[in-house]
Amino acid sequence: MYGKLIRERRQGLKLTQKALAEKVDVVRTTIIAWEMEKYPPTDCWNIAALEDCLGFDRGHLFTTIVEKTKRKK
């Protein structure tokens, strides 16, 4: 779910994966992994930066990630 949120919002803002990666200060392959849900963004700074860059309310992605992690257990 969080991967789809990231991808759809990024595409809606006409940002490439590379452009988003530069804004969040990660490499492009990290954005790819997040969008494919290979692993979630776990660093609070990364999550906050994603929320800011993608225009989400603070805590929106964090909550989505935590909920998905709880469901897997």
N, C-alpha and C positions, 0 to 999 in steps of 0.2 A: 504494500500500500504506500509506504513512504517513497519508494522508488518511482512509482507512477506519479505521485504528487510532485516530486522534484522534476521529473522529465517533462510533464505537461506544463508546469509553470515556466520552466526554462524555455521550452519551445514557444509558449505563448508570449514570452518577453523577447522572442527572437534572439536568444543567446545561444551561442554554440557551447558545446561541452568545454572547449578550451577557454572561452571567455568566462564562463562561470567558474572554472577551476582557478583562473587568475584572480578573480574577485574574492574567492574564498581562501586563496593561498594554498591550494593543493595541486596535484598533477591531474591531467585529464583522465588518466586511468582510474583515479579515485572516484571521479564523477561517474564514470561508466559503471564501476562496481556498485556505487550507491544506487544508481538508477536500475541496475539489474538485481538489486537486493542480494548481492553476494555477501555483503556485510554492511551494517548501518554506520552512519557517522556517529561516533561515540564521544568524541571530544566536544565538550560544551561550547568551546569557541567556534568549532566548525558548524555546529548546529545553529548557533546564534548568527553566524555569518551567512549561512544558507537562508535562514529566515529573513534576514535583512535584505539580502540581494534579490530574493525571489518575492519579497513583499508579503510574507506571511506574518501574522501576529506572532509576537514573541511567545514561545512555548508550543506553538501549533505542531511543528515537526517533532519536537521532543516528545510530546504526548503521543503522537502517532507511532513513533519508534518504540516507546516504552510499552504501549498497548500490544504491538505486534510481538515484541520480545516475550511478554507475559503469556500470550496465546501459544507460543511454541513450547512452553514448559509443560 
